[in-house]
Amino acid sequence: MKFVTLLVLPFAAALASTAPFRDCKPKVKESIHGPPHRWYKHAPAPKHHMLELKIALPQPKFPELEQHLWEISDPSHARYGAYLSKQETEAFMAPHPETLDIVSEWLALHGLTEEDVIRSSARDWVTIRVPVGLAEEMLDTTYHVYKHAETGESIVRTTSYSLPDILHHHVDLIQPTTMFARFKAFKSTLHWANQAQSAVSCPPGETIMGPAGNLVDASCNSTITLSCLRQLYNAENYTTTATNGNKLGLTGYLDQYANNKDLEQFYQAQNPSASGSNYALISINGGKNNQSYEAAGAEANLDTQFGFGIAWPTPGTFYTTGGEPPYIPDLVTQNDTNEPYTYWLDYVLSQDDVPQTISTSYGDHEQTVPYAYATRVCAGMAFLGARGVSLLFSSGDSGVGVGGDDPTSGQQCKSNDGRNVTTFLPMFPASCPYVTAVGGTVNIPETTAPFSSGGFSNYFARPAYQEAAVSAYLATLAPGTYEGLYNCTGRAFPDVAAQSEHFSIIFQGNATPIGGTSCASPAFAAFVSMLNDARINAQKAPLGFLNPFLYSTGYQALNDITEGSNPGCGTLGFNATVGWDPATGYGTPNFEKLKDMVLAMP
């Protein structure tokens, strides 16, 4: 089938015939057992409130795309590095023509014309703006305003929706409906300027041994700077190229604004050569980048200052993705800040030119994300990987769940599938098998940051590339360890790690320490971008999806972390040990060793 044949949509015919839907009763498409922990039903949703519904249409050729991904990401395969173009990728994303027709008929039945419909570049997503009243009619459901007991956030959601039976095989999911995930930024600690922790004083010139066997400034044990990361990870002697086409992308959500004055002050303090430089700003779905000091976002500042600061002069791209419009003021005061990834993925996949390395520091507990949504977004990550993009995500900041090893915290680690059983809480998108999840370390010598999220997905099966490594770790656990608390056959994460505490950023004009795996992902991504720079300079393809390389040979160039654990849910969590583990993955980067390795690959 040629992709061009999918570009003609017989919407006029759809308007003329709704025969397939006659006498077709609605059937539940998706439901959850109730709102997740701490969400409660507040009030009926006003019928005139506007919803932006995103309808995912099936991608029948995804298994073929996945096979391409495994082959072109495996350094031992003859097709390694033979990435797909945007057009080739979209051919694998495209729905079947019959799906386009029948969904159009259903929309027409509810009075929606082609002018009311926004279609993604591959036509696999349909977006419509409708009032709650019409959405309830289309989905045979009732929307309510739900509030979060802890944060006060309010969103319009339902716990179940239905579609005509004939549509079930032509629609993967419709959101916002059943998803309560907040996709928050991962920060374990943030010390405001007037509470900033002073660095432990070290005699001038004092050094300590780093993981690569090189000497590192002793001050790096209390304050992490750009120089510290280059020293720790053996990258002091490499300078990137500004003009070879290599780019580093960072994502921002939830009104996280990267302040340019703060960035310039940071550069002047930590990388004077970068002073006066900036990044490309791309707004998606109305995303803004407010430059007032009051609007500065600690997360966005952290990402841009350390991500772009390490990789400079590699050009940087900052994606700012907007949320939904505000709700009715007398009912709700917050924005609907869910589902950022569909907007971001729609945009990035529609572009011909995409950064070779992209880092994201946002996510939530996997179980707060409906399975259909998680699998669809994860597939979008695979499509980007097939185009040669290395996607890195923070693993999360709650260990194996929440509450550390406090015995009472197990009460917060409950499943929301109706059974209400105690369970570890894996994170998404870190649990997606097509991304590289970055856990956290602290101190020199490096040990596991206790908040470093890790574990095993309940949604995604363990991919072949990590089977041997994960099986070896599980074999080290005593029989019965955490039995029933985790899915021992699931995709295991994190894959790698990096420093994640005591990062010194500039926030609202002040030097401010910050921590969390939000630090680790942009830092590791910057070193990946530097590896891509070296490969591109050598006329080689970028690294693309990293995990098949990391688990086959790349781990040999990582600093193995063998101390510490990631407590949560009233347990000590998983321990770090020799080799891969669900606390720090395979460990932290040794840039020079990695560079030699990737330059020796095809």
C-alpha positions in Angstrom: 0.0 0.0 0.0 1.4 3.4 -0.9 1.1 6.1 1.7 -0.3 8.6 -0.8 -3.4 6.5 -1.2 -4.3 7.3 2.4 -4.4 11.1 1.8 -7.9 11.1 0.3 -10.6 11.0 2.9 -14.2 10.6 1.6 -15.8 12.8 4.2 -18.6 13.8 1.9 -19.5 10.1 1.6 -19.4 9.9 5.3 -22.0 12.6 5.7 -24.3 10.8 3.3 -24.3 7.5 5.1 -24.4 6.5 8.8 -25.7 3.0 8.0 -23.0 1.1 9.9 -24.2 2.7 13.2 -27.9 1.9 12.9 -29.0 -0.3 15.8 -25.4 -0.4 17.1 -25.4 -0.1 20.8 -22.5 1.5 22.7 -20.0 -0.9 24.3 -17.5 0.1 27.0 -14.2 0.9 25.4 -12.2 1.8 28.4 -12.9 2.0 32.2 -11.0 2.3 35.4 -12.1 1.2 38.9 -12.2 4.8 40.2 -10.0 7.8 40.4 -6.4 7.1 41.6 -5.3 7.7 45.1 -6.0 11.2 46.4 -8.3 12.2 43.5 -12.0 12.7 44.4 -15.1 13.6 42.5 -15.9 17.3 43.1 -18.8 18.3 40.9 -20.5 17.5 37.5 -18.6 19.0 34.6 -20.4 22.0 33.0 -22.0 21.0 29.8 -20.6 23.9 27.8 -17.0 23.5 28.9 -14.9 22.8 25.8 -12.8 19.6 25.6 -10.1 18.9 23.1 -10.6 15.2 22.4 -7.7 13.3 20.8 -8.7 10.1 19.0 -5.9 7.6 18.3 -6.5 5.4 15.3 -4.8 2.0 15.1 -1.4 1.6 13.4 -1.6 -1.9 11.9 2.0 -1.8 10.6 3.6 -1.1 14.0 5.0 -4.7 14.3 6.9 -4.1 11.0 8.2 -0.8 12.3 9.3 -2.4 15.6 11.4 -5.0 13.6 13.0 -2.2 11.7 13.8 -0.5 15.1 15.5 -3.6 16.5 17.7 -4.0 13.4 18.8 -0.4 12.8 19.6 0.0 16.6 21.7 -3.1 16.9 25.4 -2.4 16.3 26.0 -6.0 15.2 23.3 -5.9 12.5 24.0 -5.1 8.9 21.4 -2.4 8.9 22.7 -0.6 11.9 22.2 3.2 11.5 20.0 2.9 8.4 17.3 5.1 9.9 13.9 5.8 8.4 12.9 9.1 6.9 9.8 11.0 8.0 7.9 9.7 5.0 8.9 6.1 5.5 8.0 6.3 9.2 4.6 7.8 8.5 3.8 4.9 6.1 4.2 2.6 9.2 2.1 4.9 11.3 -0.8 5.3 8.9 -4.2 3.7 9.8 -6.1 1.5 7.4 -8.3 3.4 4.9 -11.4 1.6 6.2 -10.6 3.1 9.7 -10.4 6.6 8.3 -13.8 6.1 6.6 -15.7 4.7 9.5 -14.4 7.1 12.0 -15.3 10.0 9.7 -18.8 8.5 9.4 -19.1 8.4 13.2 -18.0 12.1 13.5 -20.4 13.1 10.8 -23.2 11.4 12.7 -22.6 13.8 15.6 -22.5 16.9 13.3 -18.8 17.2 12.9 -17.5 18.1 9.5 -14.0 17.9 8.0 -13.5 21.6 9.0 -14.0 20.6 12.6 -11.3 18.0 12.5 -7.5 18.3 12.9 -5.5 15.4 11.6 -1.9 14.5 12.4 0.7 14.3 9.7 0.4 10.5 9.4 -3.4 10.8 9.9 -3.2 8.4 12.9 -4.5 11.0 15.4 -7.8 12.9 15.1 -8.3 16.0 17.3 -11.7 17.7 17.8 -12.9 20.4 20.1 -16.4 19.8 21.5 -18.4 20.8 24.5 -18.7 18.4 27.4 -22.3 17.8 26.6 -21.5 16.5 23.0 -18.6 14.5 24.3 -20.9 12.8 26.8 -23.3 12.0 24.0 -20.6 10.6 21.7 -18.9 8.5 24.4 -22.0 7.5 26.3 -20.5 8.8 29.5 -20.7 11.5 32.2 -17.8 13.8 32.9 -17.0 15.2 36.3 -14.6 17.7 37.8 -12.1 15.8 39.9 -9.9 17.4 42.5 -6.6 16.3 44.0 -6.7 16.3 47.8 -3.0 17.1 48.2 -2.3 19.7 45.4 -5.8 21.1 44.8 -5.5 20.5 41.1 -8.8 20.0 39.2 -9.4 18.2 36.0 -12.4 17.2 34.0 -12.4 13.4 33.6 -14.6 10.3 33.5 -14.0 6.7 34.7 -15.5 5.0 31.7 -16.5 5.7 28.1 -18.2 3.7 25.4 -18.2 3.5 21.6 -20.4 1.7 19.1 -19.2 -1.8 18.9 -18.3 -1.4 15.2 -15.8 1.3 16.2 -13.8 -0.7 18.7 -11.3 -2.1 16.2 -10.9 1.3 14.6 -10.1 3.4 17.7 -7.3 2.7 20.1 -8.2 5.3 22.6 -9.9 8.7 23.2 -8.5 11.2 25.8 -9.0 13.1 28.0 -11.3 10.6 29.5 -9.8 8.1 32.1 -6.3 9.5 32.5 -5.4 11.2 35.8 -1.6 11.2 35.4 -0.1 14.6 36.2 3.3 14.0 34.5 5.1 16.2 37.0 8.7 17.2 36.9 11.1 15.0 38.9 12.7 17.0 41.6 13.5 15.5 45.0 14.8 18.7 46.5 14.7 22.3 45.6 16.3 24.8 48.0 15.2 28.4 47.4 17.8 31.1 47.3 17.3 32.2 51.0 17.5 28.5 52.0 20.4 27.6 49.8 22.8 25.1 51.3 26.4 26.3 51.4 28.9 23.9 49.9 31.2 22.0 52.2 34.4 24.0 52.2 37.4 22.2 50.7 41.0 23.4 50.8 41.9 25.0 47.4 43.2 22.5 45.0 42.1 19.4 47.0 41.2 16.5 44.7 39.6 13.1 45.0 39.7 10.1 42.8 36.9 10.0 40.2 35.2 6.9 38.7 37.4 6.9 35.6 40.6 6.9 37.7 41.2 10.6 37.1 41.4 13.3 39.8 38.3 15.4 40.4 37.9 18.6 42.4 36.9 17.6 45.9 34.2 20.4 45.9 32.3 18.2 43.4 31.2 16.1 46.4 29.1 19.0 47.7 28.3 21.1 44.6 27.8 19.8 41.1 28.9 22.2 38.2 29.4 21.7 34.5 33.1 21.3 35.2 32.4 18.6 37.8 30.4 16.6 35.4 33.0 16.8 32.7 35.7 15.7 35.2 33.6 12.9 36.7 32.6 11.5 33.4 36.0 11.9 31.7 35.0 14.5 29.1 37.3 17.4 29.9 39.3 17.1 26.6 36.4 17.0 24.1 35.0 20.0 22.3 31.8 19.7 20.3 31.2 21.2 16.8 28.6 23.9 16.2 28.1 23.4 12.5 27.9 19.6 11.7 24.1 19.3 12.0 24.1 17.8 15.5 21.5 19.1 17.9 20.3 18.5 21.5 16.6 18.8 22.3 15.1 19.4 25.8 11.3 19.4 26.6 9.3 21.6 28.9 5.8 21.1 30.1 3.4 22.5 32.7 4.3 26.1 32.2 8.0 25.5 32.9 9.8 28.5 31.4 13.5 28.6 30.8 14.7 32.1 31.8 17.3 33.5 29.4 18.8 36.0 32.0 19.3 33.1 34.4 20.9 31.1 31.5 23.3 34.0 30.7 24.3 34.4 34.3 24.9 30.7 34.6 27.1 30.7 31.5 29.1 33.6 32.8 29.7 31.7 36.0 30.2 28.1 34.7 30.9 28.3 30.9 32.1 31.8 29.9 32.7 30.7 26.3 29.0 30.1 25.9 28.1 33.6 27.1 25.8 35.4 24.7 24.6 32.1 23.0 21.0 31.0 23.1 18.8 28.1 21.9 16.0 27.6 19.4 12.6 27.9 21.1 9.8 25.8 19.6 6.2 26.4 20.9 3.8 23.5 20.7 0.0 23.7 21.5 0.3 27.3 22.7 3.4 26.7 24.8 5.0 29.9 26.1 8.3 30.9 27.6 7.5 33.8 29.9 10.8 35.7 30.7 9.8 37.4 33.9 11.9 36.3 36.9 8.6 35.4 38.7 7.8 32.9 35.9 11.2 31.2 35.8 10.9 27.4 36.1 13.5 25.6 38.2 13.1 22.5 36.0 13.4 24.3 32.7 16.4 26.3 34.0 18.0 23.1 35.2 17.5 21.4 31.8 18.7 24.3 29.7 21.6 25.3 31.9 23.1 21.9 32.3 22.0 20.2 29.1 23.0 23.0 26.8 25.9 24.0 29.0 27.7 20.6 28.8 27.1 20.1 25.1 27.9 23.7 24.0 28.5 24.8 21.3 26.1 22.1 19.9 22.9 23.9 19.0 20.1 23.4 21.5 16.3 23.2 21.0 13.9 23.8 23.8 10.3 22.6 23.2 7.7 24.3 25.3 4.4 22.4 25.2 1.2 24.1 26.5 -1.6 22.4 28.4 -5.4 22.8 28.1 -7.2 26.2 28.5 -8.2 27.1 32.0 -11.5 25.7 33.3 -14.4 27.8 34.5 -13.0 30.1 37.2 -15.7 29.5 39.7 -15.3 25.8 39.5 -11.6 25.3 38.9 -8.5 27.5 39.0 -5.9 25.1 37.5 -5.1 24.3 33.9 -5.6 20.8 32.5 -2.0 19.9 32.4 -2.3 16.3 31.4 -1.3 14.4 28.2 1.6 16.5 27.1 3.3 13.7 25.2 0.6 13.3 22.5 0.9 17.0 21.5 4.7 16.9 21.6 4.9 13.6 19.7 2.4 14.8 17.1 4.6 17.8 16.4 8.0 16.2 16.5 7.0 13.3 14.3 5.6 15.7 11.7 9.0 17.5 11.4 11.7 16.6 8.8 14.5 17.8 11.1 14.6 16.5 14.6 17.4 16.7 17.2 19.4 13.5 17.4 19.2 13.5 21.2 16.2 14.6 23.3 15.8 14.5 27.1 12.6 14.7 29.2 12.4 15.0 32.9 8.6 14.5 33.4 6.5 11.5 34.2 4.2 9.8 36.7 3.3 6.4 38.2 2.6 4.0 35.4 -0.7 2.9 36.9 -2.1 6.5 36.7 -1.7 6.3 32.9 -4.3 4.1 31.1 -2.8 1.1 29.4 -4.0 2.1 26.0 -2.6 5.6 26.3 0.8 4.3 27.6 1.2 1.8 24.8 0.3 4.3 22.2 2.7 7.0 23.5 5.4 4.4 23.9 4.8 3.4 20.2 5.4 7.0 19.3 8.8 6.8 21.0 9.6 3.8 18.9 8.8 5.8 15.7 11.2 8.5 16.8 13.8 5.9 17.6 13.4 4.5 14.1 14.3 7.9 12.8 17.6 7.9 14.7 16.6 9.9 17.8 18.1 9.0 21.2 15.3 9.5 23.7 16.2 9.8 27.4 13.8 10.1 30.3 14.4 10.6 34.1 13.5 7.4 35.9 11.6 9.2 38.7 12.2 10.4 42.3 10.3 7.9 44.5 12.5 4.8 44.7 10.4 1.7 44.1 7.2 3.5 45.1 6.7 6.3 47.6 7.5 7.0 51.2 11.0 5.5 51.4 11.5 2.7 53.9 9.0 4.1 56.4 6.9 1.0 57.3 3.7 3.1 57.2 4.4 4.3 53.6 3.3 0.9 52.2 -0.3 2.2 52.6 0.4 4.7 49.8 1.6 1.9 47.4 -1.7 0.5 46.4 -2.9 -0.8 43.0 -5.8 1.1 41.4 -7.1 -1.9 39.5 -9.9 -2.5 42.0 -7.8 -5.0 44.1 -6.2 -2.3 46.2 -3.2 -4.5 46.9 0.2 -3.3 48.1 2.5 -3.0 45.1 5.7 -1.2 43.9 4.9 1.7 41.6 6.9 1.8 38.3 7.1 5.1 36.4 6.0 6.0 32.9 7.4 6.9 30.3 10.6 5.5 31.9 9.0 2.0 31.7 8.6 2.3 27.9 11.0 -0.2 26.3 11.9 2.2 23.5 13.4 4.9 25.6 16.6 5.1 27.8 15.7 5.7 31.4 18.2 7.5 33.6 18.4 6.9 37.3 20.3 8.9 39.9 23.6 8.8 41.8 25.1 11.0 44.5 28.6 11.6 46.0 32.1 10.6 44.9 32.6 7.6 44.9 29.2 7.4 43.4 26.4 5.6 45.2 22.7 5.2 44.4 20.6 8.3 45.1 18.0 6.8 47.4 15.2 8.5 45.5 16.3 7.0 42.2 13.2 5.3 40.8 13.6 1.8 39.3 11.8 -1.5 39.0 9.7 -3.4 36.6 6.8 -2.4 34.3 3.3 -3.8 34.8 2.4 -2.8 31.2 5.4 -3.7 29.0 7.1 -7.1 28.7 10.8 -7.3 29.1 12.5 -6.7 25.7 15.0 -9.2 24.4 17.9 -6.7 24.6 17.9 -6.7 28.4 16.8 -10.3 29.1 20.2 -11.6 30.0 21.2 -8.6 32.2 17.9 -8.5 34.1 17.7 -12.3 34.6 21.3 -12.2 36.0 20.2 -9.6 38.6 17.0 -11.4 39.6 19.1 -14.5 40.2 21.0 -12.7 42.9 17.9 -12.0 44.9 17.0 -14.4 47.7 13.9 -16.5 46.9 10.7 -14.7 47.7 12.3 -11.2 47.8 9.4 -8.7 47.4 7.2 -11.5 46.1 4.0 -10.1 44.7 5.2 -6.5 44.8 6.6 -6.3 41.3 6.3 -7.9 37.9 9.4 -10.0 37.4 8.8 -10.4 33.7 8.3 -6.7 33.0 10.5 -4.2 31.2 13.1 -3.3 33.8 14.5 0.2 34.4 16.5 2.4 34.7 19.1 1.6 32.0 21.8 4.0 33.1 22.4 6.8 35.7 24.1 10.1 36.4 24.7 12.5 39.3 21.4 13.8 40.6 21.9 15.9 43.7 23.5 19.3 44.6 23.4 20.7 41.0 24.1 24.4 41.2 21.7 26.3 38.9 20.8 30.0 38.6 17.2 30.5 39.6 15.7 34.0 39.6 19.1 35.5 39.7 20.5 33.4 42.6 22.7 30.3 42.7 20.4 27.5 43.9 21.1 23.9 44.6 18.6 21.4 43.1 18.3 17.7 43.0 16.4 14.8 41.5 16.6 12.5 38.4 15.6 15.7 36.6 19.3 16.5 36.9 20.5 13.1 35.7 18.6 12.9 32.4 19.7 16.1 30.7 23.3 15.5 32.0 23.5 12.0 30.5 21.7 13.3 27.3 24.4 16.0 26.9 27.1 13.3 26.9 25.1 11.2 24.4 24.9 14.4 22.2 28.7 14.7 22.4 29.0 11.1 21.3 26.7 11.8 18.3 28.9 14.8 17.6 31.9 12.6 17.4 30.2 10.1 15.1 28.8 12.7 12.8 32.3 14.2 12.5 33.5 10.8 11.5 30.8 10.6 8.8 28.8 8.0 10.8 25.1 7.9 11.6 24.0 9.1 15.1 23.5 6.5 17.8 19.7 6.5 17.6 17.8 4.2 20.1 20.6 3.5 22.7 19.5 0.4 24.6 20.5 -2.4 22.2 24.0 -0.9 22.1 24.1 -0.3 25.9 23.0 -3.8 26.8 25.2 -5.6 24.2 28.6 -3.8 24.6 28.1 -0.2 25.7 27.9 -1.1 29.4 31.6 -1.9 29.3 32.2 1.9 29.1 30.0 2.8 32.0 31.0 3.2 35.7 29.2 0.4 37.5 27.5 1.6 40.7 27.5 -1.1 43.4 26.4 0.7 46.6 23.0 1.9 47.9 19.4 1.1 47.1 16.1 2.8 46.2 13.8 2.4 49.2 10.0 2.9 48.9 6.7 1.4 50.0 8.1 0.6 53.4 10.9 -1.5 52.0 14.6 -1.0 51.3 13.9 -1.3 47.5 16.3 -2.9 45.1 20.0 -2.8 45.8 22.8 -1.7 43.5 25.2 -4.4 42.7 27.8 -5.5 40.1 26.4 -5.3 36.6 22.9 -4.1 35.8 20.5 -3.3 38.7 17.0 -1.6 39.0 18.5 1.2 41.1 21.2 2.7 38.7 21.0 0.5 35.6 24.4 -0.1 34.2 25.8 3.0 35.8 27.2 6.4 34.7 29.1 7.4 31.6 32.9 7.3 30.9 32.8 9.6 27.9 36.3 8.8 26.5 35.7 5.0 26.7 32.3 5.4 25.1 33.7 7.7 22.4 36.3 5.1 21.4 33.7 2.4 21.4 31.1 4.3 19.3 33.8 5.4 16.8 34.8 1.8 16.3 31.2 0.9 15.4 29.9 1.0 11.8 
